[in-house]
Amino acid sequence: MNIRVRIEKDEDGWWIATCPSFPGCISQGKTERAALKNISEAISLHIKTLAEDGIPFIKSEKYIEKLVSISL
């Protein structure tokens, strides 16, 4: 299963990964690769917990990410 994640480097040099389909599902790593590995584990655990609690998993991506141009 493919899940969309967002990853960005913070001011301290750590990579922060979030998952728009699961607000609050956040992880980090010292490298981009580590952050992606960690968010994958976090998402898997989140989905497993939902299943254990009898909550159906619905993959939801209710956003659109676009670039806009601005004049300065």
PDB file of N, H, CA, C and O in Angstrom:
ATOM      1  N   MET A   1       0.844  -1.170   0.000  1.00  0.00           N
ATOM      2  CA  MET A   1       0.000   0.000   0.000  1.00  0.00           C
ATOM      3  C   MET A   1       0.893   1.238   0.000  1.00  0.00           C
ATOM      4  O   MET A   1       1.882   1.297   0.731  1.00  0.00           O
ATOM      5  N   ASN A   2       0.551   2.201  -0.801  1.00  0.00           N
ATOM      6  H   ASN A   2      -0.252   2.154  -1.395  1.00  0.00           H
ATOM      7  CA  ASN A   2       1.297   3.453  -0.835  1.00  0.00           C
ATOM      8  C   ASN A   2       0.521   4.526  -0.090  1.00  0.00           C
ATOM      9  O   ASN A   2      -0.678   4.701  -0.305  1.00  0.00           O
ATOM     10  N   ILE A   3       1.202   5.230   0.771  1.00  0.00           N
ATOM     11  H   ILE A   3       2.176   5.088   0.946  1.00  0.00           H
ATOM     12  CA  ILE A   3       0.613   6.318   1.546  1.00  0.00           C
ATOM     13  C   ILE A   3       1.459   7.562   1.293  1.00  0.00           C
ATOM     14  O   ILE A   3       2.687   7.504   1.368  1.00  0.00           O
ATOM     15  N   ARG A   4       0.823   8.660   1.000  1.00  0.00           N
ATOM     16  H   ARG A   4      -0.174   8.707   0.939  1.00  0.00           H
ATOM     17  CA  ARG A   4       1.548   9.909   0.760  1.00  0.00           C
ATOM     18  C   ARG A   4       2.045  10.488   2.090  1.00  0.00           C
ATOM     19  O   ARG A   4       1.293  10.573   3.061  1.00  0.00           O
ATOM     20  N   VAL A   5       3.308  10.879   2.116  1.00  0.00           N
ATOM     21  H   VAL A   5       3.919  10.810   1.327  1.00  0.00           H
ATOM     22  CA  VAL A   5       3.881  11.544   3.287  1.00  0.00           C
ATOM     23  C   VAL A   5       4.515  12.855   2.841  1.00  0.00           C
ATOM     24  O   VAL A   5       4.824  13.054   1.666  1.00  0.00           O
ATOM     25  N   ARG A   6       4.695  13.723   3.796  1.00  0.00           N
ATOM     26  H   ARG A   6       4.444  13.561   4.750  1.00  0.00           H
ATOM     27  CA  ARG A   6       5.376  14.996   3.539  1.00  0.00           C
ATOM     28  C   ARG A   6       6.621  15.012   4.402  1.00  0.00           C
ATOM     29  O   ARG A   6       6.580  14.633   5.572  1.00  0.00           O
ATOM     30  N   ILE A   7       7.730  15.452   3.825  1.00  0.00           N
ATOM     31  H   ILE A   7       7.764  15.760   2.874  1.00  0.00           H
ATOM     32  CA  ILE A   7       8.988  15.463   4.567  1.00  0.00           C
ATOM     33  C   ILE A   7       9.680  16.801   4.334  1.00  0.00           C
ATOM     34  O   ILE A   7       9.737  17.302   3.211  1.00  0.00           O
ATOM     35  N   GLU A   8      10.201  17.364   5.412  1.00  0.00           N
ATOM     36  H   GLU A   8      10.155  16.958   6.324  1.00  0.00           H
ATOM     37  CA  GLU A   8      10.917  18.632   5.307  1.00  0.00           C
ATOM     38  C   GLU A   8      12.008  18.698   6.366  1.00  0.00           C
ATOM     39  O   GLU A   8      11.922  18.053   7.411  1.00  0.00           O
ATOM     40  N   LYS A   9      13.015  19.477   6.081  1.00  0.00           N
ATOM     41  H   LYS A   9      13.085  20.002   5.233  1.00  0.00           H
ATOM     42  CA  LYS A   9      14.138  19.630   6.997  1.00  0.00           C
ATOM     43  C   LYS A   9      13.857  20.807   7.923  1.00  0.00           C
ATOM     44  O   LYS A   9      13.518  21.895   7.457  1.00  0.00           O
ATOM     45  N   ASP A  10      13.996  20.598   9.243  1.00  0.00           N
ATOM     46  H   ASP A  10      14.271  19.714   9.622  1.00  0.00           H
ATOM     47  CA  ASP A  10      13.735  21.685  10.182  1.00  0.00           C
ATOM     48  C   ASP A  10      14.986  22.529  10.417  1.00  0.00           C
ATOM     49  O   ASP A  10      16.051  22.252   9.866  1.00  0.00           O
ATOM     50  N   GLU A  11      14.839  23.552  11.237  1.00  0.00           N
ATOM     51  H   GLU A  11      13.974  23.777  11.685  1.00  0.00           H
ATOM     52  CA  GLU A  11      15.942  24.493  11.464  1.00  0.00           C
ATOM     53  C   GLU A  11      17.124  23.874  12.202  1.00  0.00           C
ATOM     54  O   GLU A  11      18.222  24.429  12.180  1.00  0.00           O
ATOM     55  N   ASP A  12      16.916  22.735  12.855  1.00  0.00           N
ATOM     56  H   ASP A  12      16.024  22.284  12.873  1.00  0.00           H
ATOM     57  CA  ASP A  12      17.996  22.038  13.559  1.00  0.00           C
ATOM     58  C   ASP A  12      18.673  20.980  12.695  1.00  0.00           C
ATOM     59  O   ASP A  12      19.592  20.300  13.151  1.00  0.00           O
ATOM     60  N   GLY A  13      18.224  20.837  11.453  1.00  0.00           N
ATOM     61  H   GLY A  13      17.477  21.389  11.082  1.00  0.00           H
ATOM     62  CA  GLY A  13      18.834  19.872  10.544  1.00  0.00           C
ATOM     63  C   GLY A  13      18.183  18.501  10.553  1.00  0.00           C
ATOM     64  O   GLY A  13      18.613  17.620   9.808  1.00  0.00           O
ATOM     65  N   TRP A  14      17.156  18.291  11.375  1.00  0.00           N
ATOM     66  H   TRP A  14      16.806  19.007  11.980  1.00  0.00           H
ATOM     67  CA  TRP A  14      16.434  17.017  11.410  1.00  0.00           C
ATOM     68  C   TRP A  14      15.388  17.003  10.304  1.00  0.00           C
ATOM     69  O   TRP A  14      14.855  18.048   9.930  1.00  0.00           O
ATOM     70  N   TRP A  15      15.099  15.825   9.787  1.00  0.00           N
ATOM     71  H   TRP A  15      15.531  14.976  10.091  1.00  0.00           H
ATOM     72  CA  TRP A  15      14.061  15.640   8.791  1.00  0.00           C
ATOM     73  C   TRP A  15      12.770  15.256   9.506  1.00  0.00           C
ATOM     74  O   TRP A  15      12.752  14.298  10.279  1.00  0.00           O
ATOM     75  N   ILE A  16      11.693  15.994   9.256  1.00  0.00           N
ATOM     76  H   ILE A  16      11.708  16.772   8.628  1.00  0.00           H
ATOM     77  CA  ILE A  16      10.397  15.768   9.883  1.00  0.00           C
ATOM     78  C   ILE A  16       9.450  15.206   8.827  1.00  0.00           C
ATOM     79  O   ILE A  16       9.303  15.779   7.747  1.00  0.00           O
ATOM     80  N   ALA A  17       8.815  14.095   9.142  1.00  0.00           N
ATOM     81  H   ALA A  17       8.934  13.630  10.020  1.00  0.00           H
ATOM     82  CA  ALA A  17       7.887  13.446   8.211  1.00  0.00           C
ATOM     83  C   ALA A  17       6.489  13.426   8.820  1.00  0.00           C
ATOM     84  O   ALA A  17       6.311  13.061   9.983  1.00  0.00           O
ATOM     85  N   THR A  18       5.507  13.818   8.027  1.00  0.00           N
ATOM     86  H   THR A  18       5.651  14.114   7.083  1.00  0.00           H
ATOM     87  CA  THR A  18       4.115  13.789   8.457  1.00  0.00           C
ATOM     88  C   THR A  18       3.293  13.035   7.415  1.00  0.00           C
ATOM     89  O   THR A  18       3.731  12.823   6.284  1.00  0.00           O
ATOM     90  N   CYS A  19       2.107  12.644   7.821  1.00  0.00           N
ATOM     91  H   CYS A  19       1.751  12.817   8.740  1.00  0.00           H
ATOM     92  CA  CYS A  19       1.220  11.895   6.937  1.00  0.00           C
ATOM     93  C   CYS A  19      -0.142  12.593   6.898  1.00  0.00           C
ATOM     94  O   CYS A  19      -0.903  12.503   7.861  1.00  0.00           O
ATOM     95  N   PRO A  20      -0.459  13.286   5.804  1.00  0.00           N
ATOM     96  CA  PRO A  20      -1.734  13.997   5.721  1.00  0.00           C
ATOM     97  C   PRO A  20      -2.959  13.097   5.924  1.00  0.00           C
ATOM     98  O   PRO A  20      -3.990  13.570   6.401  1.00  0.00           O
ATOM     99  N   SER A  21      -2.866  11.824   5.575  1.00  0.00           N
ATOM    100  H   SER A  21      -2.029  11.439   5.188  1.00  0.00           H
ATOM    101  CA  SER A  21      -3.997  10.910   5.765  1.00  0.00           C
ATOM    102  C   SER A  21      -4.261  10.614   7.234  1.00  0.00           C
ATOM    103  O   SER A  21      -5.367  10.220   7.605  1.00  0.00           O
ATOM    104  N   PHE A  22      -3.244  10.803   8.070  1.00  0.00           N
ATOM    105  H   PHE A  22      -2.346  11.122   7.769  1.00  0.00           H
ATOM    106  CA  PHE A  22      -3.363  10.552   9.503  1.00  0.00           C
ATOM    107  C   PHE A  22      -2.812  11.743  10.271  1.00  0.00           C
ATOM    108  O   PHE A  22      -1.659  11.718  10.701  1.00  0.00           O
ATOM    109  N   PRO A  23      -3.621  12.794  10.452  1.00  0.00           N
ATOM    110  CA  PRO A  23      -3.135  13.953  11.200  1.00  0.00           C
ATOM    111  C   PRO A  23      -2.601  13.529  12.569  1.00  0.00           C
ATOM    112  O   PRO A  23      -3.232  12.741  13.273  1.00  0.00           O
ATOM    113  N   GLY A  24      -1.464  14.044  12.927  1.00  0.00           N
ATOM    114  H   GLY A  24      -0.951  14.684  12.354  1.00  0.00           H
ATOM    115  CA  GLY A  24      -0.838  13.683  14.196  1.00  0.00           C
ATOM    116  C   GLY A  24       0.152  12.546  14.070  1.00  0.00           C
ATOM    117  O   GLY A  24       0.902  12.282  15.009  1.00  0.00           O
ATOM    118  N   CYS A  25       0.175  11.867  12.941  1.00  0.00           N
ATOM    119  H   CYS A  25      -0.435  12.081  12.178  1.00  0.00           H
ATOM    120  CA  CYS A  25       1.149  10.799  12.712  1.00  0.00           C
ATOM    121  C   CYS A  25       2.420  11.465  12.186  1.00  0.00           C
ATOM    122  O   CYS A  25       2.526  11.795  11.005  1.00  0.00           O
ATOM    123  N   ILE A  26       3.379  11.653  13.092  1.00  0.00           N
ATOM    124  H   ILE A  26       3.293  11.385  14.052  1.00  0.00           H
ATOM    125  CA  ILE A  26       4.592  12.414  12.799  1.00  0.00           C
ATOM    126  C   ILE A  26       5.803  11.609  13.244  1.00  0.00           C
ATOM    127  O   ILE A  26       5.749  10.890  14.242  1.00  0.00           O
ATOM    128  N   SER A  27       6.891  11.734  12.501  1.00  0.00           N
ATOM    129  H   SER A  27       6.935  12.318  11.691  1.00  0.00           H
ATOM    130  CA  SER A  27       8.148  11.110  12.903  1.00  0.00           C
ATOM    131  C   SER A  27       9.288  11.986  12.412  1.00  0.00           C
ATOM    132  O   SER A  27       9.069  12.988  11.732  1.00  0.00           O
ATOM    133  N   GLN A  28      10.500  11.600  12.761  1.00  0.00           N
ATOM    134  H   GLN A  28      10.678  10.786  13.313  1.00  0.00           H
ATOM    135  CA  GLN A  28      11.667  12.384  12.367  1.00  0.00           C
ATOM    136  C   GLN A  28      12.872  11.479  12.227  1.00  0.00           C
ATOM    137  O   GLN A  28      12.833  10.312  12.616  1.00  0.00           O
ATOM    138  N   GLY A  29      13.929  12.016  11.679  1.00  0.00           N
ATOM    139  H   GLY A  29      13.961  12.964  11.364  1.00  0.00           H
ATOM    140  CA  GLY A  29      15.186  11.287  11.559  1.00  0.00           C
ATOM    141  C   GLY A  29      16.312  12.253  11.268  1.00  0.00           C
ATOM    142  O   GLY A  29      16.087  13.371  10.805  1.00  0.00           O
ATOM    143  N   LYS A  30      17.527  11.809  11.544  1.00  0.00           N
ATOM    144  H   LYS A  30      17.709  10.900  11.920  1.00  0.00           H
ATOM    145  CA  LYS A  30      18.690  12.658  11.269  1.00  0.00           C
ATOM    146  C   LYS A  30      18.945  12.781   9.773  1.00  0.00           C
ATOM    147  O   LYS A  30      19.560  13.744   9.314  1.00  0.00           O
ATOM    148  N   THR A  31      18.461  11.786   9.012  1.00  0.00           N
ATOM    149  H   THR A  31      17.962  11.004   9.385  1.00  0.00           H
ATOM    150  CA  THR A  31      18.578  11.825   7.555  1.00  0.00           C
ATOM    151  C   THR A  31      17.184  11.675   6.953  1.00  0.00           C
ATOM    152  O   THR A  31      16.247  11.236   7.619  1.00  0.00           O
ATOM    153  N   GLU A  32      17.067  12.045   5.691  1.00  0.00           N
ATOM    154  H   GLU A  32      17.828  12.402   5.149  1.00  0.00           H
ATOM    155  CA  GLU A  32      15.792  11.883   4.998  1.00  0.00           C
ATOM    156  C   GLU A  32      15.384  10.411   4.990  1.00  0.00           C
ATOM    157  O   GLU A  32      14.220  10.079   5.216  1.00  0.00           O
ATOM    158  N   ARG A  33      16.340   9.546   4.730  1.00  0.00           N
ATOM    159  H   ARG A  33      17.285   9.816   4.546  1.00  0.00           H
ATOM    160  CA  ARG A  33      16.066   8.106   4.693  1.00  0.00           C
ATOM    161  C   ARG A  33      15.559   7.600   6.047  1.00  0.00           C
ATOM    162  O   ARG A  33      14.609   6.820   6.105  1.00  0.00           O
ATOM    163  N   ALA A  34      16.199   8.050   7.136  1.00  0.00           N
ATOM    164  H   ALA A  34      16.971   8.684   7.088  1.00  0.00           H
ATOM    165  CA  ALA A  34      15.779   7.631   8.478  1.00  0.00           C
ATOM    166  C   ALA A  34      14.370   8.129   8.785  1.00  0.00           C
ATOM    167  O   ALA A  34      13.565   7.400   9.365  1.00  0.00           O
ATOM    168  N   ALA A  35      14.072   9.363   8.400  1.00  0.00           N
ATOM    169  H   ALA A  35      14.726   9.955   7.928  1.00  0.00           H
ATOM    170  CA  ALA A  35      12.736   9.906   8.641  1.00  0.00           C
ATOM    171  C   ALA A  35      11.677   9.112   7.881  1.00  0.00           C
ATOM    172  O   ALA A  35      10.601   8.846   8.417  1.00  0.00           O
ATOM    173  N   LEU A  36      11.972   8.733   6.640  1.00  0.00           N
ATOM    174  H   LEU A  36      12.846   8.948   6.205  1.00  0.00           H
ATOM    175  CA  LEU A  36      11.022   7.941   5.856  1.00  0.00           C
ATOM    176  C   LEU A  36      10.820   6.555   6.461  1.00  0.00           C
ATOM    177  O   LEU A  36       9.699   6.047   6.489  1.00  0.00           O
ATOM    178  N   LYS A  37      11.888   5.949   6.938  1.00  0.00           N
ATOM    179  H   LYS A  37      12.799   6.361   6.915  1.00  0.00           H
ATOM    180  CA  LYS A  37      11.778   4.642   7.600  1.00  0.00           C
ATOM    181  C   LYS A  37      10.916   4.768   8.854  1.00  0.00           C
ATOM    182  O   LYS A  37      10.041   3.938   9.104  1.00  0.00           O
ATOM    183  N   ASN A  38      11.172   5.818   9.639  1.00  0.00           N
ATOM    184  H   ASN A  38      11.883   6.492   9.436  1.00  0.00           H
ATOM    185  CA  ASN A  38      10.444   6.005  10.894  1.00  0.00           C
ATOM    186  C   ASN A  38       8.967   6.313  10.666  1.00  0.00           C
ATOM    187  O   ASN A  38       8.116   5.806  11.398  1.00  0.00           O
ATOM    188  N   ILE A  39       8.645   7.137   9.663  1.00  0.00           N
ATOM    189  H   ILE A  39       9.336   7.549   9.069  1.00  0.00           H
ATOM    190  CA  ILE A  39       7.232   7.436   9.409  1.00  0.00           C
ATOM    191  C   ILE A  39       6.520   6.200   8.875  1.00  0.00           C
ATOM    192  O   ILE A  39       5.337   6.008   9.155  1.00  0.00           O
ATOM    193  N   SER A  40       7.211   5.361   8.116  1.00  0.00           N
ATOM    194  H   SER A  40       8.172   5.517   7.888  1.00  0.00           H
ATOM    195  CA  SER A  40       6.606   4.108   7.637  1.00  0.00           C
ATOM    196  C   SER A  40       6.220   3.221   8.812  1.00  0.00           C
ATOM    197  O   SER A  40       5.135   2.640   8.827  1.00  0.00           O
ATOM    198  N   GLU A  41       7.109   3.119   9.795  1.00  0.00           N
ATOM    199  H   GLU A  41       7.990   3.592   9.782  1.00  0.00           H
ATOM    200  CA  GLU A  41       6.818   2.331  10.993  1.00  0.00           C
ATOM    201  C   GLU A  41       5.658   2.943  11.773  1.00  0.00           C
ATOM    202  O   GLU A  41       4.783   2.222  12.253  1.00  0.00           O
ATOM    203  N   ALA A  42       5.647   4.270  11.902  1.00  0.00           N
ATOM    204  H   ALA A  42       6.357   4.856  11.512  1.00  0.00           H
ATOM    205  CA  ALA A  42       4.577   4.946  12.641  1.00  0.00           C
ATOM    206  C   ALA A  42       3.221   4.724  11.975  1.00  0.00           C
ATOM    207  O   ALA A  42       2.229   4.465  12.656  1.00  0.00           O
ATOM    208  N   ILE A  43       3.176   4.824  10.656  1.00  0.00           N
ATOM    209  H   ILE A  43       3.982   5.034  10.102  1.00  0.00           H
ATOM    210  CA  ILE A  43       1.924   4.609   9.930  1.00  0.00           C
ATOM    211  C   ILE A  43       1.458   3.164  10.088  1.00  0.00           C
ATOM    212  O   ILE A  43       0.275   2.918  10.322  1.00  0.00           O
ATOM    213  N   SER A  44       2.372   2.210   9.963  1.00  0.00           N
ATOM    214  H   SER A  44       3.333   2.409   9.773  1.00  0.00           H
ATOM    215  CA  SER A  44       2.015   0.791  10.125  1.00  0.00           C
ATOM    216  C   SER A  44       1.438   0.526  11.507  1.00  0.00           C
ATOM    217  O   SER A  44       0.429  -0.166  11.640  1.00  0.00           O
ATOM    218  N   LEU A  45       2.075   1.073  12.532  1.00  0.00           N
ATOM    219  H   LEU A  45       2.895   1.635  12.424  1.00  0.00           H
ATOM    220  CA  LEU A  45       1.571   0.892  13.901  1.00  0.00           C
ATOM    221  C   LEU A  45       0.216   1.562  14.077  1.00  0.00           C
ATOM    222  O   LEU A  45      -0.657   1.024  14.758  1.00  0.00           O
ATOM    223  N   HIS A  46       0.032   2.717  13.478  1.00  0.00           N
ATOM    224  H   HIS A  46       0.741   3.155  12.925  1.00  0.00           H
ATOM    225  CA  HIS A  46      -1.242   3.423  13.575  1.00  0.00           C
ATOM    226  C   HIS A  46      -2.365   2.597  12.949  1.00  0.00           C
ATOM    227  O   HIS A  46      -3.432   2.439  13.542  1.00  0.00           O
ATOM    228  N   ILE A  47      -2.119   2.074  11.750  1.00  0.00           N
ATOM    229  H   ILE A  47      -1.252   2.203  11.268  1.00  0.00           H
ATOM    230  CA  ILE A  47      -3.128   1.263  11.069  1.00  0.00           C
ATOM    231  C   ILE A  47      -3.410  -0.015  11.857  1.00  0.00           C
ATOM    232  O   ILE A  47      -4.564  -0.433  11.960  1.00  0.00           O
ATOM    233  N   LYS A  48      -2.374  -0.637  12.412  1.00  0.00           N
ATOM    234  H   LYS A  48      -1.437  -0.298  12.328  1.00  0.00           H
ATOM    235  CA  LYS A  48      -2.552  -1.845  13.223  1.00  0.00           C
ATOM    236  C   LYS A  48      -3.406  -1.545  14.451  1.00  0.00           C
ATOM    237  O   LYS A  48      -4.282  -2.333  14.806  1.00  0.00           O
ATOM    238  N   THR A  49      -3.156  -0.412  15.098  1.00  0.00           N
ATOM    239  H   THR A  49      -2.444   0.228  14.809  1.00  0.00           H
ATOM    240  CA  THR A  49      -3.933  -0.030  16.280  1.00  0.00           C
ATOM    241  C   THR A  49      -5.391   0.220  15.909  1.00  0.00           C
ATOM    242  O   THR A  49      -6.294  -0.179  16.644  1.00  0.00           O
ATOM    243  N   LEU A  50      -5.627   0.876  14.778  1.00  0.00           N
ATOM    244  H   LEU A  50      -4.894   1.200  14.181  1.00  0.00           H
ATOM    245  CA  LEU A  50      -7.002   1.079  14.321  1.00  0.00           C
ATOM    246  C   LEU A  50      -7.710  -0.264  14.155  1.00  0.00           C
ATOM    247  O   LEU A  50      -8.848  -0.429  14.594  1.00  0.00           O
ATOM    248  N   ALA A  51      -7.035  -1.221  13.521  1.00  0.00           N
ATOM    249  H   ALA A  51      -6.111  -1.087  13.164  1.00  0.00           H
ATOM    250  CA  ALA A  51      -7.621  -2.546  13.294  1.00  0.00           C
ATOM    251  C   ALA A  51      -7.919  -3.246  14.613  1.00  0.00           C
ATOM    252  O   ALA A  51      -8.983  -3.846  14.771  1.00  0.00           O
ATOM    253  N   GLU A  52      -6.985  -3.172  15.565  1.00  0.00           N
ATOM    254  H   GLU A  52      -6.122  -2.685  15.437  1.00  0.00           H
ATOM    255  CA  GLU A  52      -7.187  -3.808  16.869  1.00  0.00           C
ATOM    256  C   GLU A  52      -8.366  -3.196  17.615  1.00  0.00           C
ATOM    257  O   GLU A  52      -9.051  -3.883  18.373  1.00  0.00           O
ATOM    258  N   ASP A  53      -8.602  -1.903  17.400  1.00  0.00           N
ATOM    259  H   ASP A  53      -8.046  -1.345  16.784  1.00  0.00           H
ATOM    260  CA  ASP A  53      -9.708  -1.215  18.064  1.00  0.00           C
ATOM    261  C   ASP A  53     -11.012  -1.303  17.281  1.00  0.00           C
ATOM    262  O   ASP A  53     -12.026  -0.734  17.685  1.00  0.00           O
ATOM    263  N   GLY A  54     -10.981  -2.023  16.153  1.00  0.00           N
ATOM    264  H   GLY A  54     -10.158  -2.486  15.825  1.00  0.00           H
ATOM    265  CA  GLY A  54     -12.182  -2.197  15.348  1.00  0.00           C
ATOM    266  C   GLY A  54     -12.579  -0.958  14.561  1.00  0.00           C
ATOM    267  O   GLY A  54     -13.727  -0.829  14.137  1.00  0.00           O
ATOM    268  N   ILE A  55     -11.644  -0.060  14.367  1.00  0.00           N
ATOM    269  H   ILE A  55     -10.711  -0.165  14.711  1.00  0.00           H
ATOM    270  CA  ILE A  55     -11.916   1.164  13.616  1.00  0.00           C
ATOM    271  C   ILE A  55     -11.474   0.942  12.172  1.00  0.00           C
ATOM    272  O   ILE A  55     -10.314   0.614  11.923  1.00  0.00           O
ATOM    273  N   PRO A  56     -12.384   1.117  11.224  1.00  0.00           N
ATOM    274  CA  PRO A  56     -12.004   0.877   9.831  1.00  0.00           C
ATOM    275  C   PRO A  56     -10.977   1.898   9.349  1.00  0.00           C
ATOM    276  O   PRO A  56     -11.039   3.079   9.690  1.00  0.00           O
ATOM    277  N   PHE A  57     -10.047   1.419   8.562  1.00  0.00           N
ATOM    278  H   PHE A  57      -9.996   0.459   8.285  1.00  0.00           H
ATOM    279  CA  PHE A  57      -9.035   2.288   7.973  1.00  0.00           C
ATOM    280  C   PHE A  57      -9.543   2.785   6.639  1.00  0.00           C
ATOM    281  O   PHE A  57      -9.843   1.999   5.741  1.00  0.00           O
ATOM    282  N   ILE A  58      -9.637   4.080   6.520  1.00  0.00           N
ATOM    283  H   ILE A  58      -9.393   4.718   7.249  1.00  0.00           H
ATOM    284  CA  ILE A  58     -10.046   4.686   5.259  1.00  0.00           C
ATOM    285  C   ILE A  58      -8.937   5.635   4.840  1.00  0.00           C
ATOM    286  O   ILE A  58      -8.669   6.635   5.506  1.00  0.00           O
ATOM    287  N   LYS A  59      -8.308   5.312   3.745  1.00  0.00           N
ATOM    288  H   LYS A  59      -8.525   4.500   3.204  1.00  0.00           H
ATOM    289  CA  LYS A  59      -7.242   6.173   3.227  1.00  0.00           C
ATOM    290  C   LYS A  59      -7.884   7.442   2.678  1.00  0.00           C
ATOM    291  O   LYS A  59      -8.655   7.400   1.719  1.00  0.00           O
ATOM    292  N   SER A  60      -7.559   8.547   3.289  1.00  0.00           N
ATOM    293  H   SER A  60      -6.933   8.581   4.068  1.00  0.00           H
ATOM    294  CA  SER A  60      -8.165   9.812   2.916  1.00  0.00           C
ATOM    295  C   SER A  60      -7.091  10.839   2.599  1.00  0.00           C
ATOM    296  O   SER A  60      -6.192  11.084   3.404  1.00  0.00           O
ATOM    297  N   GLU A  61      -7.192  11.417   1.456  1.00  0.00           N
ATOM    298  H   GLU A  61      -7.922  11.218   0.803  1.00  0.00           H
ATOM    299  CA  GLU A  61      -6.275  12.493   1.087  1.00  0.00           C
ATOM    300  C   GLU A  61      -7.130  13.662   0.625  1.00  0.00           C
ATOM    301  O   GLU A  61      -7.363  13.855  -0.568  1.00  0.00           O
ATOM    302  N   LYS A  62      -7.585  14.430   1.592  1.00  0.00           N
ATOM    303  H   LYS A  62      -7.396  14.274   2.562  1.00  0.00           H
ATOM    304  CA  LYS A  62      -8.506  15.529   1.323  1.00  0.00           C
ATOM    305  C   LYS A  62      -7.764  16.850   1.181  1.00  0.00           C
ATOM    306  O   LYS A  62      -8.150  17.853   1.781  1.00  0.00           O
ATOM    307  N   TYR A  63      -6.737  16.848   0.412  1.00  0.00           N
ATOM    308  H   TYR A  63      -6.424  16.033  -0.076  1.00  0.00           H
ATOM    309  CA  TYR A  63      -5.995  18.084   0.215  1.00  0.00           C
ATOM    310  C   TYR A  63      -5.392  18.081  -1.179  1.00  0.00           C
ATOM    311  O   TYR A  63      -5.256  17.041  -1.825  1.00  0.00           O
ATOM    312  N   ILE A  64      -5.048  19.241  -1.606  1.00  0.00           N
ATOM    313  H   ILE A  64      -5.158  20.085  -1.082  1.00  0.00           H
ATOM    314  CA  ILE A  64      -4.322  19.413  -2.861  1.00  0.00           C
ATOM    315  C   ILE A  64      -3.125  20.284  -2.540  1.00  0.00           C
ATOM    316  O   ILE A  64      -3.260  21.311  -1.875  1.00  0.00           O
ATOM    317  N   GLU A  65      -1.974  19.889  -3.000  1.00  0.00           N
ATOM    318  H   GLU A  65      -1.864  19.055  -3.541  1.00  0.00           H
ATOM    319  CA  GLU A  65      -0.771  20.678  -2.771  1.00  0.00           C
ATOM    320  C   GLU A  65      -0.351  21.284  -4.103  1.00  0.00           C
ATOM    321  O   GLU A  65      -0.102  20.568  -5.073  1.00  0.00           O
ATOM    322  N   LYS A  66      -0.275  22.612  -4.140  1.00  0.00           N
ATOM    323  H   LYS A  66      -0.478  23.194  -3.352  1.00  0.00           H
ATOM    324  CA  LYS A  66       0.072  23.335  -5.361  1.00  0.00           C
ATOM    325  C   LYS A  66       1.121  24.392  -5.040  1.00  0.00           C
ATOM    326  O   LYS A  66       1.268  24.811  -3.892  1.00  0.00           O
ATOM    327  N   LEU A  67       1.837  24.808  -6.056  1.00  0.00           N
ATOM    328  H   LEU A  67       1.717  24.468  -6.988  1.00  0.00           H
ATOM    329  CA  LEU A  67       2.747  25.940  -5.946  1.00  0.00           C
ATOM    330  C   LEU A  67       2.036  27.165  -6.498  1.00  0.00           C
ATOM    331  O   LEU A  67       1.327  27.078  -7.500  1.00  0.00           O
ATOM    332  N   VAL A  68       2.223  28.300  -5.850  1.00  0.00           N
ATOM    333  H   VAL A  68       2.800  28.371  -5.036  1.00  0.00           H
ATOM    334  CA  VAL A  68       1.662  29.545  -6.344  1.00  0.00           C
ATOM    335  C   VAL A  68       2.787  30.544  -6.547  1.00  0.00           C
ATOM    336  O   VAL A  68       3.812  30.482  -5.868  1.00  0.00           O
ATOM    337  N   SER A  69       2.599  31.451  -7.467  1.00  0.00           N
ATOM    338  H   SER A  69       1.767  31.502  -8.019  1.00  0.00           H
ATOM    339  CA  SER A  69       3.575  32.506  -7.719  1.00  0.00           C
ATOM    340  C   SER A  69       3.138  33.775  -7.002  1.00  0.00           C
ATOM    341  O   SER A  69       1.954  34.110  -6.970  1.00  0.00           O
ATOM    342  N   ILE A  70       4.102  34.468  -6.433  1.00  0.00           N
ATOM    343  H   ILE A  70       5.064  34.196  -6.458  1.00  0.00           H
ATOM    344  CA  ILE A  70       3.810  35.735  -5.776  1.00  0.00           C
ATOM    345  C   ILE A  70       4.765  36.796  -6.305  1.00  0.00           C
ATOM    346  O   ILE A  70       5.853  36.483  -6.789  1.00  0.00           O
ATOM    347  N   SER A  71       4.354  38.031  -6.209  1.00  0.00           N
ATOM    348  H   SER A  71       3.470  38.285  -5.815  1.00  0.00           H
ATOM    349  CA  SER A  71       5.211  39.148  -6.604  1.00  0.00           C
ATOM    350  C   SER A  71       5.744  39.811  -5.352  1.00  0.00           C
ATOM    351  O   SER A  71       5.003  40.043  -4.396  1.00  0.00           O
ATOM    352  N   LEU A  72       7.019  40.111  -5.359  1.00  0.00           N
ATOM    353  H   LEU A  72       7.621  39.923  -6.135  1.00  0.00           H
ATOM    354  CA  LEU A  72       7.624  40.803  -4.220  1.00  0.00           C
ATOM    355  C   LEU A  72       8.076  42.181  -4.618  1.00  0.00           C
ATOM    356  O   LEU A  72       8.612  42.918  -3.791  1.00  0.00           O
TER     357      LEU A  72
END
